[in-house]
Amino acid sequence: MTISADGTFPDGAVRDRELAGALVAVRERIAGACAAAGRDPGEVTLVAVTKTYPAADVVRLARLGVPDIGENRDREAASKAAEVAAAGVDVRWHFVGRLQRNKCRSVVRYAHLVHSVDRPELVAALAKAGEVGVLLQVSLDRDPARGGCLLEEVPALAAAVAARPELWLRGVMAVAPIDWAPERAFALLAEVSERLRAEYPDATAISAGMSHDLEAAIGYGATHVRIGSALLGNRPPLG
Ligand SMILES: *Cc1c(COP(=O)(O)O)cnc(C)c1O
């Protein structure tokens, strides 16, 4: 799919309105959660997770004032990033998916922040590939299936990142386990963040909260919420 010079398709106006409406609703949810938590909405970065959706939607979101874009697969992200850049639109790409070592060279070319660093091999491969911000992904329920390091592995992984001048340790990330109350998950992540910040005061980011649980995440200090379906619509099931 190609983007015309003005970023629209024949049916572009319909999609523009759809995204604008969804964005208002998500911004209201973020504002409500911040009000309930006594936080400033300016502390919470909305990352629009555009996986499975075209580059044209990224361009639309950027024009609507959402410059932070998340993707979870390098192949899709790399080609979308090239398309968006070719359209002359500037966004910050966040890599939020499971990362393989052999993709690091590609990811650092477009990514501003990698949310999913969970093992020492990735630290070495990213640092060799270039300069990028890093969040440590933590597995809150110790289930390796969804990625993330174990809680007790955080200090060593943080030290490995901090030892590489090419990498900037920015904070932590987690996905709430499906069978946990989100409050339990995000309270635990807040503790992990607090311990990390005691050692690395600049590692202030907490990437937590998706479409269904952003309120709980903001209640426990999320600085980045990763929102896909509530903004873009329900994705077809992934293979
Ligand atoms: C897809 C994805 C999201 C967004 O999920 P929604 O439920 O659609 O908001 C957030 N984080 C990660 C890691 C994802 O893969």
The ligand as an ORCA input file, in Angstrom:
! r2SCAN-3c Opt
* xyz 0 1
  C      -0.105     -5.628     20.723
  C       0.592     -5.145     21.924
  C       0.063     -4.103     22.692
  C      -1.263     -3.445     22.397
  O      -2.301     -4.321     22.766
  P      -3.847     -3.870     22.752
  O      -4.496     -4.837     23.662
  O      -4.302     -4.018     21.339
  O      -3.924     -2.478     23.228
  C       0.799     -3.683     23.795
  N       1.977     -4.245     24.120
  C       2.522     -5.239     23.401
  C       3.823     -5.829     23.825
  C       1.849     -5.729     22.278
  O       2.387     -6.746     21.570
*
